[in-house]
Amino acid sequence: MTFELASLTPAIPEIFLALSGMLFLMIGVFRKEDSTQLLSWLGVAAMAVTGYLIIRGPETALTFQDLFIVNGFTSFAKILVLIGAALTLLMINSWAQVAKTARFELPILVVFATLGMMMMVSANDLISVYLGLELQSLSLYVLAAYHRDNTRSTEAGVKYFVLGALASGLLLYGSSLVYGFGGTTAFAGLAAAMHGGEAHLGVVIGIVFVIAGLAFKVSAVPFHMWTPDVYEGAPTPITAFFSVGPKIAALCLFLRILVGPFAPMIEQWQQVIVLISILSMLWGSFAAIAQKNIKRLMAYSSIGHVGYALIGLVVGNEEGARGLLFYLLIYLFMNIGTFAVILSMRVNGKYVEEISDLSGLQKNHPGMAMALAALMFSMAGIPPLAGFLGKYFIFVAAVNAGFVPLAIIGLLASVVGAFYYIRIIKVIYFDEPGAAFDKPDAVNSAIMGVCAALMLVYFVVPSKLVEGAASAARALFLG
């Protein structure tokens, strides 16, 4: 019994969050009056405690018959996921109270989706990967269709469910091929079986299917088709959650799988990731130009950002992993801050989503205008804001690894992408003022202000963050 209890130590953060989610479910069911606000704050508190448990947990450990691993890389990724989930929970709570759509299931679904993401990141076997992925996905399907009386939200939920089920099927089929021809589903066993870079053709085909399944989860081209419709149709704070948590978790899982068990096959999968990265950067940059709805623009923007992040995966070494992790850290706060602004776009109590609705924002809400301008400049990668540093580390890693053409394509795509980010700033500061927005609530004001300020702080003093990303990348390759 002592051994069994001790073996659970690495998974204590996940166990705590799972028990918290079940407790919240009981509170929601038995509490007579609405408990959404209470459960939202309890969810944030649970995530804070989970983050503390991760930081205080073992540096490196395996448990559950080596299905679950903890190291510096998984801890870094989980902290990012928890920060994104906690901030979006605050936004969801604020929105639910204003929109009069509060239901206690909402924060609980976010908690369980976050638990699935943490399990994905720590998975050390293709079986545990699938379990974590499905726990996350099942929660997200419901969240996407949360507005069941709204046609757009229902359509978004159905599209996400159908295409998500297809992607899960591709991942599962690829995993079965890898198991059938590789003889194991354990990461360590697969790495040993592929040692020397030679593997059965069936394993290579299986890897391609696994990549296709994961590419859907990060909305990389050509598996991006769900993203604009789901981003537009889902409620805004839930869209914010989609744009950070699942993407960060899936990109970290992508990195763990390809530079872990499939590292000996780098020459085979590298070509596929190069193509996906280029297509994502170009499509994300050019398709966003024609968008008039700001949530659809953010959908294409996220596709482009995934393309940049995948450059770090293409490099396939410690420097590339560091660049990818640092990029995700910057991306987290850029996106959350932007969606806090979008969530504050209300006129006479009604939410608006057109880019033209931002016209003259500087005159009516100068603080919000300044925050959005800083976030847009950062997304465009313009110094002296943190977005520039994020792309800098990615591109430098690519150049040092000999992927100069890929870095050049990324740089050109950034120039194109800068057009639609700067266009928003032009609308804010130079167009004739439209209807004034309602006063933003305190939570959204605080989130957008802090995120915008961090874009400058990260640029001025980035050393600690870079060191953290470098330490996590080192743990990945040592593990």
N, C-alpha and C positions, 0 to 999 in steps of 0.2 A: 504493500500500500504506500509506503514511504517513497518508493521509486516512482510509482505512478503519479503521486502528487508532485514530486520534484520535476518530472518530465513535462508538466504543464507550465512551468515557470516562463519559458519563452513566449507562450501564447496568452499570458495573463491580460495584456491590453485588449486583445480580441475577445477573450472570455468575459472581461468586464463590460465591454461595449455590447456584447450579445445579451448578457443578463440585464443590462440597463434597458435595452430595447424591449425585452419581454416585460420588465417592470412597467415601462411607459405604456405598453399595450394594456396592461391591467388597470393602470390609472385612468387611461382614456375610456375604457369600457365601463368602469364602475363609478366614475365621477359624474355626478348628475349634470352640472352646468358645463359649458364649453371649457375644454382643457387645453386647447391648442397653444395658447400663449404660455401656460405653465410648462407644457411638454417641450416647447421650443427652447425655453431657457434651460430646462433640465437637460435637453439634448446638447446644448452648447457646453454646459457644465460637465456632462459625461465625456464629451470629446476633449475638454481641457484635462480632465483626470486621465483619460486614455493617453494623451500626449505625454503627460508626466510619467506614466508607467512605462512608456516606450523609452523615454530618456533615461530613466532609472533602471531599465531592464538590462539583461546581459548583452555584451557587445557582439558576441557570436555564439549561436546555439542552434541545435537541431532538435526536433521533437516529432511526435506522431509518426514513428517509423521513417524518419527523414523526409516526410511529406511537407514539412513546414520548417522554414529557415529564418533566422534573425541575424542580421549583421548591420554594419554601418549604412550600407546602401538601402536596405529595407526600412530602417529607422528614418532616414532622411526623406524617403518617398512617402512614408506614412504620415510624417509630420506635415508635409505639404498637403496631402489629401485631407487631413483633419482640419487644417487652417481653412482650406477652401470650403469644406462642408460646414464648419462652424459659422463662417461669415455668411454663407448663403442661407443657413438656418435663421440668422438674424433678419436677413432680407425677406425671407419667406414669411416669417412671423409678422413683420411690419406690413407686408402686402396683404396677407390674409385678413388682418384686422380692418384695413382700409377698404378692401374689395368685398368684405362681408362674405367670404367663402371659407372661413376657418373650419377645418375638420381635424380631429385629433390624429387621424391616420397620417397626415402630411409630415410632421416631424419624425414620426416613427419610420416611415418609408425612407426618409433621408438617412436616419441612423443605420438601418439595415443595408442600404446601398453602400454607405461608407464602410461598414463591416466587410461587405463583399470585396470592396476595393483593397482593403488592408490584407485580406486573405489572398487576393491575386498577387499582390506585391511580394508576399512571403512564401508563395507556392514554390515547392522544390520538386514538383512532379507534375506531369501533364494532367493527372487526375485531379489534384488539388487546384491546379490552374482552372480547370473547368468548373469545379464547385464554386470557387470564388467568383468567377465570371458570371455564372448563372444567378447567384445570390444578388450580385449587383444589377444584372440586367432585368430580372423580374421586378425589382423595386422601381427601376427607371421606366419600364413599360407603363406601370400604373401612374407614375408621376407625370409622364408626357400627356396622358389623357385625363389629367386631374379635373379639368373643366368639362365634365361629361355632358353638360347641356350646351356646350359651345361646339359648333361644327368643326372649326379649325383645330381645336384642341383634340377632339375625337379623331379627326383625320390624322393628326400628328401621331397620336398614340397607336393607331392601327398600322401606319406606315413603319413606325419604329419597331413595333412588335413583329411584323411580317419579315422585314429586312433583318432585324436583329436575330430572329430565329434562324433565318437562312445563314447568317454569318456564324452563329453558334454551331450550326450543322457543318459548315465548312471546317471550322476549327476542330470539331470532334472527329470528322472524317480524316482530316490530316493527322490528328493525334493517333487514330487507329492505324493508319498506314505506318507512321513512325514506330509505333509499338510492334506492329506485325513484322516489319523488316529490320527493326533495330533491336528487338527482343526485350525491351524494357520501357517503362514510362518515366523512370527516375532520371533527373537531370544528370546526376553523376554517372549513372550507367550509360546514358546516351553519349555523353562526352567521351567516355572510355571506348564505346563501340565505334565511334567515328574518328578515333584518334588517327592522325595521319592524313585526314582529309578525304579518305575513301569510304564510300558507303553505297549501299544498294540503291539503284535508281528509284525504288519505291520510297525510300527515306527522303530523297530529294523532292519527289512529288508531294510527299506528306508535309515537308517543310513549306512548300509553296502554298498548300491549303491552310496551314497554320498562319502563315503571313497574311493570307487573304482575310481570314477571320479576325485577326488582330487589327488589320488595316481598316476594317469596317468600324471597329470600336473607337479608333482614333480619328475617324472620318477623313482618311487619306484617299486621294483620287487613285483609282476609279471606283472606290467603294464609299463615296461621299454623298450619294444621291439622296439620302434621308435627311442630311443636315439642314439645308435651308428651310424645308417645310416643318421639321420638328422644332427648330429654333423659333420660327415665326408663330407656330401654332400653340406651343406650350406656354403656360404663364411665364412672365418675364423672370421672376426669381428662380424658377425651375430651369429655365434656359441657362441662367447663370451657373447653376449647379452642373448642368450637362457640359458646359464649356470648360470647366476646370477639373472637378473631381475625377470623372471617368476618363478623361483624356490623360491626366497626369498618371493615374494608375495604369492605364493601358500602355502608355509609352514606356513607363518603367518596366512593365512586364515584358514588352517588346524587347527592351534592352537586355533584361535578365535572360530571356530565352535564347536570343541570337548570339550574344557574346558568352553565354554559358554552355548549355549542352550542344548547341549548334555552331559553336565557335570554330571547330575543325572544318566546317563546310562554308567558311566565310566567302570563298571565291564564288560559290553557287548563289548564296542568298544576297550577296552584296549588290549584284547586278539588278536584282528585283527591287531592292530598297532604293537604289539610285534612281530608277525609273519612277517609282512611286513618289519620291521626294521632288523630282523635277516637275512632274505633272501637278502635284499638290501646290507647289509654289506658284507655278504659272497660272493654273486655273483659279486659285484663290485670289491672285492679284488682278487678273483681267475680268473675271466674272463679277467681282464686287463693284466694278466701276459703274455698271448700269443699275445698281440697286437703289431704290428709293426708300425702302423700309429699313430702319436702322438695325433691327434684329436679323434680317436676312443678310445685311452687310456684315454683321458680326459673325454670321455663319460662314460666309466665304473667307472672312478674315481669319477665322480659326483654322480653316483648311490650309490657308497659306502658312500660318504659324506652325502647323504640324509638319509641313514640308521643310521648313527651316530646322525644326527639332530633329527630323529624321536624318539630316546631314551628320549630326553627331553619331547616330546609329550606323550610318554608312562607314564612317571612319573606323569604328570597331575597336578602338583602343581606349586607354585610360583618359587621354586628353579629350577624345570625342565624347566619352561618357560624362566627363566633367562639364563640358560645354552644354550638353543636353540637359543635365540636371540644373545648371545655373539658369539656362533659358527657361525651364519650367517654373523656376522660382519667380523670375521676373514676370512671366506670362500670367501666373496665378493672380498677382496683384493688379496687373494691367486690366485683365478681364473683369475681375470682381469690381474694381473701381468704375469701369465703364458701365457695367450693368446696374450699379447703384445709381448712376446718372439716368440711365434709361428708365429705371423704376421710379424716378422722380419726375418723369415727363407726364404730368397730369394737368389738365385744364378743366376747371370746374368739377373736379372729382372724377373725370373720365381720363383713362390712360390713352396716350397718343404715341405713335411709333414711327411716323414719317420723319425723314431727315429734315424736310422743310419746316417741321414744327419747331426745330431748334433755332429758327431765324431770330436774330436779335437777342439771343439769350443773355449776352453780356450786359445789356441794358437793364433787364429785369432781375437776373440772378447772377451778378458778376462772380461770386464765389464758385458757383456750379460751373460757369463758363470757363473759369480759370482751371478748375480741376479737370474738366473734360479735355481742354486744350492740352494740358500736360500729359494726359493719358494717350491722346491721339498722337502727339509728337513722339512719345515713347514707343508706341506701337509701330510707328513709321521707322523707328531706329535712328532718330535724329539726336545727336549729342546736344547738351550734356544730360541726357536722360537715360535711365537704366536700360531701356529697350535697345539702345545702341550697343551697350556692353554685352547684352545677351547674344546679339547677332555677331558681334566681334569675336567672341570666344568660339562660336560655332564655325565661322568662316576661317579663322586662324587654324583650328584643328584640321579642317578640310585641306587647307593649303599645305600644312606640314606633313599631311599623309599622302600628298600627291594628287588630291582631287581638286586641282585648280579650276578646271572647267565647271565643276559643280558649284564651287564657291562663286564664280563669275555669274552663273545663272541665278544663284541666290541673290547676289548683289543687284542684278538688273531687275529681278522680280520685286525687290525691296523698293527700288526707284518707282516702279509702276504702282505698287501698293501705297506709296507715300501720297499719290495723287488723291485717292479717295479719303484718306485720313485728313489731309490738309483741306480738302473740300469741306469737310465738316467744320473745321476751324473757320473757314471763310464764311460759312452760313451763320455761325455763332456771332462773329464779330462784324461782318460787313453787310449782311442782308437786312432788309427792313424788318423791324420787330413785328412778330405775330402776336397771337394771344399769349398773355403771360401765364407761366406755369404756376400752379399752386405752390405754397411754401413746402419744400421737402421736409420729411420728418427727420427727427434727430438721428436715428440709426443710419439712414441712408446718407445723410450729410456727413456723419462721422466717417463712414466707410469710404466715401468718395474722397474726402479730404485727406485721410490717412494714406490711402493708396496713391493719390497724386503726389503727396509729399515724399513717399517712399521712392518714387521714381527718381527724385533728385538725390535723396540720401544714399540710395544704392550706388549711384554713380560716383558720389564724392568719397564714400567709404565702403568700397565693395570687398575689401580684403577678407573680412570674416566670412562673408557669404561664399566667396570663391573658395576659401579654404574648406568650408563645410562641404561644398559640392565635390571638391577634389578628394576629400577624405572618404566621402560616400562612394565615389568612383573607384578609389583604391580598394575599398572593402569588397566591391563587386568582383574585381579581378583577382583579389587574393582568395575570395571565397569560392 
